[in-house]
Amino acid sequence: DDWARERIERRQKDELIRYRELAPHAELAVPASEHFDPLLFALGASEESDSTEQLSSGFRYQNLSLASFAFVRNGKR
């Protein structure tokens, strides 16, 4: 969770795209890409000037991340 959050906040798109190679324990954290791909689409649709806001955090069942983010343009979600 920390690995992804840090890269989302820094808008490190290339590293996020390569999460299978770069993220620690990626196979365990993201067993199926359909759970991670929407983040890449949203990040790709955002603009570099957009701010990043974490909307929720935490875990359920000790291994299911509840993290969600918004890319905010001109102060509007």
N, CA, C and O atoms as CSV, one atom per row, in Angstrom:
chain,resi,resn,atom,element,x,y,z
A,1,ASP,N,N,0.824,-1.188,0.000
A,1,ASP,CA,C,0.000,0.000,0.000
A,1,ASP,C,C,0.873,1.259,0.000
A,1,ASP,O,O,0.616,2.196,-0.755
A,2,ASP,N,N,1.896,1.274,0.842
A,2,ASP,CA,C,2.779,2.444,0.901
A,2,ASP,C,C,3.503,2.660,-0.423
A,2,ASP,O,O,3.654,3.795,-0.876
A,3,TRP,N,N,3.952,1.567,-1.041
A,3,TRP,CA,C,4.672,1.674,-2.315
A,3,TRP,C,C,3.788,2.363,-3.353
A,3,TRP,O,O,4.228,3.307,-4.010
A,4,ALA,N,N,2.563,1.906,-3.503
A,4,ALA,CA,C,1.654,2.490,-4.501
A,4,ALA,C,C,1.291,3.925,-4.126
A,4,ALA,O,O,1.310,4.808,-4.983
A,5,ARG,N,N,0.962,4.169,-2.858
A,5,ARG,CA,C,0.565,5.516,-2.430
A,5,ARG,C,C,1.653,6.538,-2.733
A,5,ARG,O,O,1.370,7.619,-3.250
A,6,GLU,N,N,2.887,6.198,-2.413
A,6,GLU,CA,C,3.999,7.128,-2.663
A,6,GLU,C,C,4.124,7.451,-4.149
A,6,GLU,O,O,4.367,8.600,-4.516
A,7,ARG,N,N,3.961,6.457,-4.993
A,7,ARG,CA,C,4.088,6.690,-6.435
A,7,ARG,C,C,2.881,7.417,-7.013
A,7,ARG,O,O,3.013,8.190,-7.963
A,8,ILE,N,N,1.719,7.174,-6.448
A,8,ILE,CA,C,0.524,7.909,-6.878
A,8,ILE,C,C,0.689,9.385,-6.526
A,8,ILE,O,O,0.462,10.254,-7.367
A,9,GLU,N,N,1.081,9.668,-5.292
A,9,GLU,CA,C,1.246,11.058,-4.858
A,9,GLU,C,C,2.327,11.780,-5.650
A,9,GLU,O,O,2.225,12.986,-5.876
A,10,ARG,N,N,3.361,11.058,-6.074
A,10,ARG,CA,C,4.450,11.663,-6.862
A,10,ARG,C,C,4.181,11.594,-8.364
A,10,ARG,O,O,4.965,12.095,-9.170
A,11,ARG,N,N,3.056,10.964,-8.727
A,11,ARG,CA,C,2.643,10.813,-10.136
A,11,ARG,C,C,3.716,10.092,-10.954
A,11,ARG,O,O,4.024,10.485,-12.079
A,12,GLN,N,N,4.269,9.051,-10.382
A,12,GLN,CA,C,5.298,8.253,-11.052
A,12,GLN,C,C,4.618,7.169,-11.902
A,12,GLN,O,O,4.597,5.991,-11.548
A,13,LYS,N,N,4.073,7.613,-13.017
A,13,LYS,CA,C,3.275,6.734,-13.870
A,13,LYS,C,C,4.061,5.534,-14.373
A,13,LYS,O,O,3.554,4.412,-14.361
A,14,ASP,N,N,5.283,5.756,-14.811
A,14,ASP,CA,C,6.079,4.656,-15.364
A,14,ASP,C,C,6.306,3.549,-14.339
A,14,ASP,O,O,6.241,2.366,-14.675
A,15,GLU,N,N,6.571,3.926,-13.102
A,15,GLU,CA,C,6.778,2.915,-12.066
A,15,GLU,C,C,5.481,2.192,-11.739
A,15,GLU,O,O,5.491,0.982,-11.509
A,16,LEU,N,N,4.361,2.914,-11.715
A,16,LEU,CA,C,3.082,2.271,-11.440
A,16,LEU,C,C,2.706,1.290,-12.549
A,16,LEU,O,O,2.166,0.218,-12.275
A,17,ILE,N,N,2.985,1.650,-13.783
A,17,ILE,CA,C,2.706,0.745,-14.901
A,17,ILE,C,C,3.529,-0.535,-14.765
A,17,ILE,O,O,3.072,-1.613,-15.147
A,18,ARG,N,N,4.722,-0.418,-14.231
A,18,ARG,CA,C,5.627,-1.566,-14.084
A,18,ARG,C,C,5.549,-2.180,-12.683
A,18,ARG,O,O,6.517,-2.782,-12.217
A,19,TYR,N,N,4.403,-2.031,-12.009
A,19,TYR,CA,C,4.277,-2.496,-10.627
A,19,TYR,C,C,4.591,-3.985,-10.479
A,19,TYR,O,O,5.110,-4.391,-9.440
A,20,ARG,N,N,4.298,-4.797,-11.466
A,20,ARG,CA,C,4.581,-6.239,-11.369
A,20,ARG,C,C,6.081,-6.502,-11.205
A,20,ARG,O,O,6.483,-7.450,-10.530
A,21,GLU,N,N,6.896,-5.660,-11.823
A,21,GLU,CA,C,8.353,-5.807,-11.723
A,21,GLU,C,C,8.914,-5.114,-10.485
A,21,GLU,O,O,9.858,-5.613,-9.872
A,22,LEU,N,N,8.342,-3.970,-10.114
A,22,LEU,CA,C,8.971,-3.084,-9.136
A,22,LEU,C,C,8.393,-3.151,-7.724
A,22,LEU,O,O,9.127,-2.966,-6.753
A,23,ALA,N,N,7.120,-3.405,-7.594
A,23,ALA,CA,C,6.483,-3.367,-6.271
A,23,ALA,C,C,6.840,-4.617,-5.470
A,23,ALA,O,O,6.873,-5.721,-6.014
A,24,PRO,N,N,7.105,-4.439,-4.188
A,24,PRO,CA,C,7.388,-5.610,-3.358
A,24,PRO,C,C,6.132,-6.474,-3.217
A,24,PRO,O,O,5.047,-5.965,-2.937
A,25,HIS,N,N,6.289,-7.764,-3.412
A,25,HIS,CA,C,5.194,-8.728,-3.250
A,25,HIS,C,C,4.005,-8.430,-4.167
A,25,HIS,O,O,2.854,-8.624,-3.775
A,26,ALA,N,N,4.278,-7.962,-5.374
A,26,ALA,CA,C,3.207,-7.569,-6.297
A,26,ALA,C,C,2.248,-8.720,-6.589
A,26,ALA,O,O,1.041,-8.503,-6.692
A,27,GLU,N,N,2.762,-9.930,-6.721
A,27,GLU,CA,C,1.899,-11.072,-7.039
A,27,GLU,C,C,0.885,-11.335,-5.932
A,27,GLU,O,O,-0.249,-11.731,-6.201
A,28,LEU,N,N,1.294,-11.114,-4.697
A,28,LEU,CA,C,0.385,-11.299,-3.565
A,28,LEU,C,C,-0.549,-10.109,-3.399
A,28,LEU,O,O,-1.729,-10.274,-3.090
A,29,ALA,N,N,-0.018,-8.914,-3.606
A,29,ALA,CA,C,-0.807,-7.698,-3.397
A,29,ALA,C,C,-1.856,-7.501,-4.485
A,29,ALA,O,O,-2.952,-7.010,-4.215
A,30,VAL,N,N,-1.520,-7.886,-5.716
A,30,VAL,CA,C,-2.432,-7.688,-6.852
A,30,VAL,C,C,-2.471,-8.995,-7.645
A,30,VAL,O,O,-1.807,-9.115,-8.675
A,31,PRO,N,N,-3.255,-9.984,-7.167
A,31,PRO,CA,C,-3.271,-11.272,-7.861
A,31,PRO,C,C,-3.892,-11.206,-9.258
A,31,PRO,O,O,-3.573,-12.027,-10.118
A,32,ALA,N,N,-4.773,-10.236,-9.487
A,32,ALA,CA,C,-5.402,-10.060,-10.801
A,32,ALA,C,C,-5.346,-8.580,-11.164
A,32,ALA,O,O,-5.711,-7.726,-10.356
A,33,SER,N,N,-4.894,-8.280,-12.365
A,33,SER,CA,C,-4.647,-6.880,-12.741
A,33,SER,C,C,-5.912,-6.032,-12.798
A,33,SER,O,O,-5.826,-4.806,-12.718
A,34,GLU,N,N,-7.092,-6.656,-12.934
A,34,GLU,CA,C,-8.314,-5.845,-13.012
A,34,GLU,C,C,-8.590,-5.064,-11.728
A,34,GLU,O,O,-9.438,-4.171,-11.716
A,35,HIS,N,N,-7.898,-5.387,-10.673
A,35,HIS,CA,C,-8.048,-4.630,-9.432
A,35,HIS,C,C,-7.124,-3.416,-9.387
A,35,HIS,O,O,-7.333,-2.513,-8.578
A,36,PHE,N,N,-6.123,-3.385,-10.233
A,36,PHE,CA,C,-5.145,-2.291,-10.240
A,36,PHE,C,C,-5.277,-1.422,-11.485
A,36,PHE,O,O,-4.980,-0.228,-11.442
A,37,ASP,N,N,-5.716,-2.008,-12.584
A,37,ASP,CA,C,-5.811,-1.292,-13.861
A,37,ASP,C,C,-6.652,-0.012,-13.809
A,37,ASP,O,O,-6.260,0.972,-14.434
A,38,PRO,N,N,-7.784,0.030,-13.099
A,38,PRO,CA,C,-8.560,1.283,-13.064
A,38,PRO,C,C,-7.758,2.472,-12.536
A,38,PRO,O,O,-7.967,3.605,-12.970
A,39,LEU,N,N,-6.851,2.219,-11.610
A,39,LEU,CA,C,-5.977,3.289,-11.121
A,39,LEU,C,C,-5.152,3.858,-12.265
A,39,LEU,O,O,-5.002,5.075,-12.378
A,40,LEU,N,N,-4.619,2.993,-13.108
A,40,LEU,CA,C,-3.788,3.444,-14.223
A,40,LEU,C,C,-4.600,4.252,-15.227
A,40,LEU,O,O,-4.101,5.233,-15.777
A,41,PHE,N,N,-5.849,3.851,-15.473
A,41,PHE,CA,C,-6.711,4.610,-16.377
A,41,PHE,C,C,-7.006,5.995,-15.805
A,41,PHE,O,O,-6.925,6.995,-16.519
A,42,ALA,N,N,-7.348,6.052,-14.516
A,42,ALA,CA,C,-7.657,7.338,-13.884
A,42,ALA,C,C,-6.428,8.240,-13.859
A,42,ALA,O,O,-6.528,9.435,-14.136
A,43,LEU,N,N,-5.292,7.683,-13.533
A,43,LEU,CA,C,-4.056,8.468,-13.511
A,43,LEU,C,C,-3.710,8.960,-14.912
A,43,LEU,O,O,-3.268,10.097,-15.081
A,44,GLY,N,N,-3.907,8.117,-15.906
A,44,GLY,CA,C,-3.641,8.515,-17.284
A,44,GLY,C,C,-4.573,9.603,-17.777
A,44,GLY,O,O,-4.181,10.422,-18.609
A,45,ALA,N,N,-5.805,9.627,-17.276
A,45,ALA,CA,C,-6.776,10.643,-17.680
A,45,ALA,C,C,-6.578,11.959,-16.935
A,45,ALA,O,O,-7.110,12.992,-17.341
A,46,SER,N,N,-5.817,11.921,-15.852
A,46,SER,CA,C,-5.575,13.146,-15.087
A,46,SER,C,C,-4.504,13.985,-15.771
A,46,SER,O,O,-3.802,13.517,-16.667
A,47,GLU,N,N,-4.397,15.224,-15.331
A,47,GLU,CA,C,-3.378,16.128,-15.862
A,47,GLU,C,C,-2.272,16.306,-14.829
A,47,GLU,O,O,-2.501,16.147,-13.630
A,48,GLU,N,N,-1.091,16.630,-15.290
A,48,GLU,CA,C,0.050,16.804,-14.385
A,48,GLU,C,C,-0.228,17.857,-13.316
A,48,GLU,O,O,0.304,17.769,-12.209
A,49,SER,N,N,-1.046,18.837,-13.631
A,49,SER,CA,C,-1.333,19.913,-12.676
A,49,SER,C,C,-2.389,19.514,-11.641
A,49,SER,O,O,-2.592,20.237,-10.666
A,50,ASP,N,N,-3.058,18.386,-11.835
A,50,ASP,CA,C,-4.068,17.938,-10.873
A,50,ASP,C,C,-3.397,17.564,-9.554
A,50,ASP,O,O,-2.292,17.023,-9.536
A,51,SER,N,N,-4.075,17.858,-8.465
A,51,SER,CA,C,-3.569,17.415,-7.169
A,51,SER,C,C,-4.129,16.024,-6.875
A,51,SER,O,O,-5.125,15.600,-7.461
A,52,THR,N,N,-3.477,15.338,-5.969
A,52,THR,CA,C,-3.892,13.992,-5.588
A,52,THR,C,C,-4.424,14.037,-4.171
A,52,THR,O,O,-3.796,14.608,-3.279
A,53,GLU,N,N,-5.579,13.434,-3.967
A,53,GLU,CA,C,-6.204,13.411,-2.645
A,53,GLU,C,C,-6.530,11.967,-2.286
A,53,GLU,O,O,-7.215,11.280,-3.043
A,54,GLN,N,N,-6.047,11.504,-1.145
A,54,GLN,CA,C,-6.401,10.158,-0.704
A,54,GLN,C,C,-7.744,10.237,0.003
A,54,GLN,O,O,-7.895,10.966,0.984
A,55,LEU,N,N,-8.722,9.484,-0.497
A,55,LEU,CA,C,-10.082,9.533,0.027
A,55,LEU,C,C,-10.313,8.538,1.151
A,55,LEU,O,O,-11.080,8.812,2.075
A,56,SER,N,N,-9.662,7.394,1.082
A,56,SER,CA,C,-9.816,6.396,2.135
A,56,SER,C,C,-8.528,5.596,2.249
A,56,SER,O,O,-7.702,5.582,1.337
A,57,SER,N,N,-8.377,4.937,3.376
A,57,SER,CA,C,-7.198,4.104,3.612
A,57,SER,C,C,-7.591,2.985,4.557
A,57,SER,O,O,-8.741,2.894,4.987
A,58,GLY,N,N,-6.648,2.151,4.870
A,58,GLY,CA,C,-6.899,1.050,5.787
A,58,GLY,C,C,-6.981,-0.282,5.069
A,58,GLY,O,O,-6.813,-0.372,3.853
A,59,PHE,N,N,-7.246,-1.317,5.860
A,59,PHE,CA,C,-7.310,-2.677,5.326
A,59,PHE,C,C,-8.521,-3.395,5.893
A,59,PHE,O,O,-8.994,-3.085,6.986
A,60,ARG,N,N,-9.005,-4.349,5.139
A,60,ARG,CA,C,-10.045,-5.254,5.602
A,60,ARG,C,C,-9.473,-6.660,5.475
A,60,ARG,O,O,-8.750,-6.961,4.526
A,61,TYR,N,N,-9.794,-7.501,6.417
A,61,TYR,CA,C,-9.303,-8.884,6.446
A,61,TYR,C,C,-7.775,-8.944,6.479
A,61,TYR,O,O,-7.190,-9.954,6.089
A,62,GLN,N,N,-7.138,-7.900,6.929
A,62,GLN,CA,C,-5.687,-7.792,7.095
A,62,GLN,C,C,-4.902,-7.817,5.788
A,62,GLN,O,O,-3.675,-7.722,5.815
A,63,ASN,N,N,-5.582,-7.944,4.633
A,63,ASN,CA,C,-4.829,-7.981,3.380
A,63,ASN,C,C,-5.530,-7.300,2.205
A,63,ASN,O,O,-4.991,-7.298,1.099
A,64,LEU,N,N,-6.700,-6.730,2.409
A,64,LEU,CA,C,-7.440,-6.072,1.332
A,64,LEU,C,C,-7.382,-4.560,1.553
A,64,LEU,O,O,-8.011,-4.034,2.471
A,65,SER,N,N,-6.634,-3.881,0.717
A,65,SER,CA,C,-6.472,-2.432,0.864
A,65,SER,C,C,-7.762,-1.708,0.514
A,65,SER,O,O,-8.431,-2.043,-0.464
A,66,LEU,N,N,-8.098,-0.724,1.311
A,66,LEU,CA,C,-9.268,0.116,1.059
A,66,LEU,C,C,-8.863,1.486,0.526
A,66,LEU,O,O,-9.676,2.409,0.502
A,67,ALA,N,N,-7.622,1.618,0.103
A,67,ALA,CA,C,-7.116,2.908,-0.380
A,67,ALA,C,C,-7.841,3.326,-1.655
A,67,ALA,O,O,-8.013,2.534,-2.582
A,68,SER,N,N,-8.258,4.583,-1.677
A,68,SER,CA,C,-8.810,5.163,-2.908
A,68,SER,C,C,-8.323,6.599,-3.010
A,68,SER,O,O,-8.072,7.265,-2.006
A,69,PHE,N,N,-8.198,7.058,-4.246
A,69,PHE,CA,C,-7.615,8.365,-4.525
A,69,PHE,C,C,-8.487,9.122,-5.511
A,69,PHE,O,O,-9.206,8.529,-6.315
A,70,ALA,N,N,-8.410,10.451,-5.431
A,70,ALA,CA,C,-9.048,11.326,-6.421
A,70,ALA,C,C,-7.974,12.228,-7.001
A,70,ALA,O,O,-7.070,12.679,-6.298
A,71,PHE,N,N,-8.088,12.481,-8.286
A,71,PHE,CA,C,-7.210,13.435,-8.953
A,71,PHE,C,C,-8.044,14.689,-9.151
A,71,PHE,O,O,-9.005,14.699,-9.920
A,72,VAL,N,N,-7.661,15.745,-8.446
A,72,VAL,CA,C,-8.484,16.947,-8.320
A,72,VAL,C,C,-7.972,18.034,-9.252
A,72,VAL,O,O,-6.799,18.405,-9.216
A,73,ARG,N,N,-8.874,18.536,-10.085
A,73,ARG,CA,C,-8.531,19.590,-11.041
A,73,ARG,C,C,-9.162,20.899,-10.575
A,73,ARG,O,O,-10.371,20.972,-10.359
A,74,ASN,N,N,-8.343,21.917,-10.423
A,74,ASN,CA,C,-8.821,23.245,-10.024
A,74,ASN,C,C,-9.645,23.198,-8.740
A,74,ASN,O,O,-10.624,23.930,-8.600
A,75,GLY,N,N,-9.250,22.345,-7.813
A,75,GLY,CA,C,-9.932,22.262,-6.529
A,75,GLY,C,C,-11.275,21.569,-6.573
A,75,GLY,O,O,-12.003,21.585,-5.581
A,76,LYS,N,N,-11.630,20.951,-7.713
A,76,LYS,CA,C,-12.937,20.288,-7.850
A,76,LYS,C,C,-12.744,18.815,-8.157
A,76,LYS,O,O,-11.985,18.445,-9.053
A,77,ARG,N,N,-13.447,17.976,-7.394
A,77,ARG,CA,C,-13.426,16.528,-7.650
A,77,ARG,C,C,-14.405,16.175,-8.716
A,77,ARG,O,O,-14.535,15.004,-9.073
